[in-house]
Amino acid sequence: MSLAEITERVQRAETAAGRAPGSVRLIAVSKMQPDARVESILQQGHRIFGENRVQEAAGKWPGFREAFDGIELHLIGPLQTNKARQAMDLAQAIHTLDRPKLARTIARLAQETGQCPDLFVQVNTGEEPQKAGVLPAQADAFVAECRGMDLPVAGLMCIPPVDEEPSLHFALLGKIAARNGLTGLSMGMSGDFEQAVAQGATHVRVGSAIFGERDYG
Ligand SMILES: *Cc1c(COP(=O)(O)O)cnc(C)c1O
């Protein structure tokens, strides 16, 4: 696959779903990818990237930002409260707001610095014990709690269970977002982003389909 192919598939999925062209943002997930591959995607003009570790993002993106303008970085991995400040300095969006303690920390830092990334509340739609995210039944209350802290909640995010039909989870996330008046939907990865677009995704997070397999070595 290539960036051009994935971009085209996103556009075709938008059209097929009767959605406006450009209504879906393609986040190129660059975690654990060699710098040369990331640079190649930057050279092709892409500017929206996702990382799942603060440490890795901090090592890599300040340098790319010196070389390329207009980079938008999305943090899509679990966030420890003690890394929140660094995450907020680095990222324009955090997709993994999933507990009151983290919300309070981000709210305090936002007050202190006068700026806050866009926030997505992660929902554990599959109710998997090992997975982060608020349970679907707790989502409304948590969104309200975050809003009560003046946090800029842009939408919801989910990672469906690997062995289940993702569309059901995307539909559930869409339903929770709609009843909370939220327009942002961060859902869909390499294997299922077209289904996510069909279900209303506004942000798809695609890694290996753009960059190739990750280097875990
Ligand atoms: C790694 C990751 C992705 C991208 O996964 P691919 O299957 O490589 O597209 C998307 N979302 C999250 C939260 C991730 O950690």
The ligand as an SDF file (V2000), in Angstrom:
LIG
                    3D

 15 15  0  0  0  0  0  0  0  0999 V2000
   -1.1340    1.2230   16.2780 C   0  0  0  0  0  0  0  0  0  0  0  0
   -2.4680    1.8420   16.3650 C   0  0  0  0  0  0  0  0  0  0  0  0
   -3.2160    2.1240   15.2120 C   0  0  0  0  0  0  0  0  0  0  0  0
   -2.7700    1.7520   13.8140 C   0  0  0  0  0  0  0  0  0  0  0  0
   -2.8400    0.3850   13.6350 O   0  0  0  0  0  0  0  0  0  0  0  0
   -2.6680   -0.2660   12.1680 P   0  0  0  0  0  0  0  0  0  0  0  0
   -3.3360   -1.5680   12.2710 O   0  0  0  0  0  0  0  0  0  0  0  0
   -1.2100   -0.3600   11.9320 O   0  0  0  0  0  0  0  0  0  0  0  0
   -3.3300    0.6290   11.1990 O   0  0  0  0  0  0  0  0  0  0  0  0
   -4.4420    2.7390   15.3800 C   0  0  0  0  0  0  0  0  0  0  0  0
   -4.9170    3.0700   16.5980 N   0  0  0  0  0  0  0  0  0  0  0  0
   -4.2240    2.8320   17.7280 C   0  0  0  0  0  0  0  0  0  0  0  0
   -4.7980    3.2380   19.0290 C   0  0  0  0  0  0  0  0  0  0  0  0
   -2.9870    2.2140   17.6470 C   0  0  0  0  0  0  0  0  0  0  0  0
   -2.3080    1.9650   18.7850 O   0  0  0  0  0  0  0  0  0  0  0  0
  1  2  1  0
  2  3  1  0
  2 14  2  0
  3  4  1  0
  3 10  2  0
  4  5  1  0
  5  6  1  0
  6  7  2  0
  6  8  1  0
  6  9  1  0
 10 11  1  0
 11 12  2  0
 12 13  1  0
 12 14  1  0
 14 15  1  0
M  END
$$$$
